[in-house]
Amino acid sequence: MISMNNDLNWVKSSYSTATSGNCVEIAALPDGGRAVRDSKNPDGLVLLLTAGQWRRLVKSVLQQKMTKAPGR
């Protein structure tokens, strides 16, 4: 078993800023999945995604970003 806070290398999203209020951190899991948490609450809940779930999430976000018109 891994400790979500001590054994993982958490990386803050490049879109997170000190003033945005939207701060997300992601850590790679040994099985290829990802752990996602709110960086303002590192001891709070952690969302665990399998490698397949992570791929689908990233694909969906990228598709939405590409179809969203600039300035919206």
C-alpha positions as a Python dict, from the first residue, in 0.01 Angstrom:
ca = {
    (1, 'M'): (0, 0, 0),
    (2, 'I'): (124, 348, -80),
    (3, 'S'): (76, 664, 119),
    (4, 'M'): (-102, 923, -94),
    (5, 'N'): (92, 1209, 64),
    (6, 'N'): (440, 1070, 125),
    (7, 'D'): (510, 814, -147),
    (8, 'L'): (388, 1002, -453),
    (9, 'N'): (548, 1278, -657),
    (10, 'W'): (269, 1535, -680),
    (11, 'V'): (284, 1784, -968),
    (12, 'K'): (72, 2099, -972),
    (13, 'S'): (-115, 2183, -1290),
    (14, 'S'): (45, 2455, -1502),
    (15, 'Y'): (-299, 2622, -1506),
    (16, 'S'): (-301, 2653, -1126),
    (17, 'T'): (-201, 2986, -980),
    (18, 'A'): (-191, 3127, -631),
    (19, 'T'): (-491, 3349, -702),
    (20, 'S'): (-703, 3130, -931),
    (21, 'G'): (-853, 2913, -660),
    (22, 'N'): (-843, 2618, -903),
    (23, 'C'): (-541, 2420, -792),
    (24, 'V'): (-508, 2059, -900),
    (25, 'E'): (-219, 1821, -839),
    (26, 'I'): (-161, 1492, -1018),
    (27, 'A'): (64, 1200, -928),
    (28, 'A'): (152, 892, -1134),
    (29, 'L'): (66, 562, -968),
    (30, 'P'): (284, 250, -995),
    (31, 'D'): (21, 72, -1207),
    (32, 'G'): (7, 355, -1466),
    (33, 'G'): (-301, 520, -1319),
    (34, 'R'): (-315, 868, -1170),
    (35, 'A'): (-410, 1023, -838),
    (36, 'V'): (-572, 1368, -845),
    (37, 'R'): (-617, 1601, -550),
    (38, 'D'): (-693, 1961, -459),
    (39, 'S'): (-357, 2122, -378),
    (40, 'K'): (-527, 2357, -130),
    (41, 'N'): (-633, 2049, 68),
    (42, 'P'): (-353, 1791, 30),
    (43, 'D'): (-481, 1583, 321),
    (44, 'G'): (-831, 1569, 174),
    (45, 'L'): (-988, 1325, -66),
    (46, 'V'): (-787, 1182, -356),
    (47, 'L'): (-947, 1073, -683),
    (48, 'L'): (-783, 753, -811),
    (49, 'L'): (-802, 680, -1182),
    (50, 'T'): (-690, 367, -1366),
    (51, 'A'): (-461, 413, -1666),
    (52, 'G'): (-759, 365, -1899),
    (53, 'Q'): (-974, 616, -1709),
    (54, 'W'): (-689, 868, -1717),
    (55, 'R'): (-645, 827, -2095),
    (56, 'R'): (-1018, 875, -2153),
    (57, 'L'): (-1026, 1184, -1929),
    (58, 'V'): (-731, 1346, -2107),
    (59, 'K'): (-876, 1260, -2449),
    (60, 'S'): (-1212, 1412, -2352),
    (61, 'V'): (-1055, 1731, -2216),
    (62, 'L'): (-841, 1773, -2529),
    (63, 'Q'): (-1141, 1718, -2757),
    (64, 'Q'): (-1345, 1976, -2568),
    (65, 'K'): (-1057, 2223, -2578),
    (66, 'M'): (-1020, 2180, -2954),
    (67, 'T'): (-1394, 2229, -3023),
    (68, 'K'): (-1431, 2530, -2794),
    (69, 'A'): (-1422, 2856, -2988),
    (70, 'P'): (-1154, 3112, -2889),
    (71, 'G'): (-1277, 3382, -2653),
    (72, 'R'): (-1562, 3177, -2509),
}
